[in-house]
């Protein structure tokens, strides 16, 4: 039987996550890079291989959305910074995704959408209509949410005879994160307490929306109707000056934050997602060290610790890339992780 032709994939955005995805699309034989959409004017016209730190790939980057929409491609890996990150129009990503879906391209996005049903029937119908028009599917993914706070706890519940509470914690070290836009402008590290309070508002809204999706998704999968999702956050000021990849953290400026989102039923938490972000985990003692934890309280009690994910950005990109074949093969419509076969690293094994 002849080998299946490679899947033609578009890389949408080449930031901290998108560059990792782009490298996989160029180097893995099961994929053919069909196009690259960039936001940075300095990248327009450059070869995709150069952007990815590889030899020339024969595909030039463009900022022309209409050109991307007109391409013949199987899938788009949609990986921009969400418009709502910085207080922009939260519907902008929806409009882009719907246009891509309606143009006949499946979409895998890392901007949320792990459970679009959380936003109500209006958004679901917009997305489903675009999928029907293009005969395509939409899948939202990421490390957290998308994997750690969604797939892992649900997998563990298969061992449960009673579930009282689901707890998921992420603790991440931003010391080597290369993007000042993310680390400073978005997360708020290196800012004074006053500037942080103002700057973090869009991120707070985005975080609440994102983790509401995750908590609602797990609850829905387990047949639980939540009354509400409650959120809170706090930050830690630095005691000393130190350098991180995105800039200088000075005494008194923000060097860590803790975010908690709880899905409540009759006032009691059914699921809690906690996120701890540190500018440099070696310098910030408060709150847990980097890693992930999933704890199920019930019968039996279960705790799963993932002590190291050495490169979360790479993990997010890889999970999206590895999902391409399954999403392309899926029936049209919104496809969550429960609608797809288990996404594995097939095609990534290197024994030599």
KATAMO-V344331 format. One record per pair of residues at least 12 apart in sequence whose C-alpha atoms are under 7 Angstrom apart, sorted by the first residue. I is the first residue (numbers start at 1). J is the second residue. D is the distance in whole Angstrom. If there is no record, write none. Layout:
i/j/d
I/J/D
I/J/D
This chain:
i/j/d
6/29/7
6/30/5
6/31/5
6/32/6
7/30/6
7/31/5
7/32/6
7/74/6
8/31/6
8/32/5
8/33/6
8/34/5
8/73/5
8/74/5
8/75/7
9/31/7
9/32/6
9/33/5
9/34/5
9/73/6
9/74/6
9/75/5
9/76/6
10/33/6
10/34/5
10/35/5
10/36/6
10/73/7
10/75/6
10/76/5
10/77/6
11/35/6
11/36/5
11/37/6
11/76/6
11/77/5
11/78/7
12/36/6
12/37/5
12/38/7
12/76/7
12/77/6
12/78/5
12/79/6
12/80/7
13/37/5
13/38/5
13/39/7
13/78/7
13/79/6
13/80/5
14/38/6
16/313/7
17/79/7
17/313/5
17/314/7
17/317/6
18/79/6
18/317/7
19/52/6
20/314/6
20/317/6
21/317/5
21/318/6
21/321/6
22/52/6
23/52/6
26/57/7
34/73/6
35/59/6
35/61/7
35/68/7
36/61/5
36/62/6
37/61/6
37/62/5
37/63/5
38/61/6
38/62/6
38/63/5
39/63/6
43/61/7
44/61/5
44/62/5
44/63/6
45/60/5
45/61/5
45/62/6
46/60/5
46/61/6
47/59/6
47/60/4
47/61/6
48/60/6
48/61/6
69/100/6
69/103/6
73/105/6
74/105/5
74/106/6
74/328/7
75/105/5
75/106/4
75/107/6
75/328/7
76/105/6
76/106/6
76/107/5
76/108/6
77/107/6
77/108/5
77/109/6
78/107/7
78/108/6
78/109/5
78/110/7
79/109/6
79/110/5
79/111/7
82/111/6
84/202/7
84/206/6
85/186/7
85/202/6
85/203/5
85/206/6
86/186/7
86/202/5
86/203/7
87/202/5
98/127/6
98/130/5
101/130/6
101/131/5
101/134/6
101/136/6
102/130/5
102/131/6
102/133/5
102/134/4
103/134/6
104/134/4
104/135/6
104/136/6
105/134/7
105/136/6
106/136/5
106/137/5
106/138/6
106/328/6
107/137/6
107/138/5
107/139/6
108/138/6
108/139/5
108/140/6
108/320/6
109/139/6
109/140/5
109/141/6
110/140/6
110/141/5
110/142/6
112/140/6
112/141/7
112/210/6
113/140/5
114/139/7
114/140/4
114/141/6
114/146/6
114/213/7
114/214/7
114/336/6
115/213/5
115/214/7
115/217/6
115/336/7
118/213/6
118/216/7
128/333/5
128/334/7
131/332/6
131/333/5
132/332/6
132/333/7
135/332/5
136/332/5
136/333/6
137/327/6
137/330/7
137/331/7
137/332/5
137/333/5
137/334/6
137/335/6
138/333/6
138/334/5
138/335/6
139/334/6
139/335/5
139/336/6
140/336/7
141/320/6
142/316/5
142/319/7
143/312/7
143/315/6
143/316/5
145/211/7
145/214/6
149/168/6
149/214/7
150/214/6
150/218/6
153/294/6
154/218/7
160/299/6
160/300/6
161/299/6
162/298/5
162/299/5
163/296/7
163/297/6
163/298/5
163/299/7
164/270/7
164/297/5
164/298/5
165/269/7
165/270/5
165/271/6
165/296/6
165/297/5
166/270/6
166/271/4
166/272/6
166/295/6
166/296/5
166/297/6
167/271/6
167/272/5
167/273/6
167/294/6
167/295/5
167/296/6
168/272/6
168/273/5
168/274/6
168/293/6
168/294/5
168/295/6
169/273/6
169/274/5
169/275/6
169/292/6
169/293/5
169/294/7
170/274/6
170/275/5
170/276/6
170/291/6
170/292/5
170/293/7
171/275/6
171/276/4
171/277/6
171/288/7
171/289/6
171/290/4
171/291/5
171/292/6
172/276/6
172/277/5
172/278/6
172/290/5
172/291/7
173/277/6
173/278/5
173/279/6
173/280/6
173/281/6
173/290/6
174/278/6
174/279/5
174/280/6
175/244/5
175/245/6
175/279/5
175/280/5
176/244/6
176/245/5
177/245/6
177/246/7
178/245/6
178/246/6
179/246/6
180/246/5
183/246/7
185/199/7
186/200/6
186/203/6
187/200/7
187/203/7
188/200/6
188/254/7
189/254/5
189/255/5
189/256/7
189/279/7
190/248/6
190/249/5
190/250/7
190/253/5
190/254/5
190/255/6
191/253/5
191/254/6
192/252/7
192/253/5
192/254/6
193/253/6
193/254/6
208/231/7
211/261/7
212/229/6
215/263/6
215/271/7
226/263/6
226/264/6
226/265/5
227/264/6
227/265/5
227/266/7
228/263/6
228/264/6
229/261/7
229/262/5
229/263/4
229/264/6
230/261/6
230/262/5
230/263/6
231/260/6
231/261/4
231/262/6
232/259/6
232/260/5
232/261/7
233/258/5
233/259/4
233/260/6
234/257/6
234/258/5
234/259/7
235/254/7
235/256/6
235/257/4
235/258/6
236/254/6
236/255/6
236/256/5
236/257/6
237/252/5
237/253/5
237/254/5
237/255/6
238/250/7
238/251/5
238/252/5
238/253/6
238/254/6
238/255/5
239/251/5
239/252/6
255/278/6
255/279/5
256/277/5
256/278/4
256/279/6
257/276/6
257/277/5
257/278/7
258/275/6
258/276/4
258/277/6
259/274/6
259/275/5
259/276/6
260/272/7
260/273/6
260/274/4
260/275/6
261/273/5
261/274/6
291/306/6
291/307/5
291/308/5
291/309/7
292/305/6
292/306/5
292/307/6
293/305/4
293/306/6
322/343/6
322/344/7
322/345/6
323/343/6
326/340/6
326/341/7
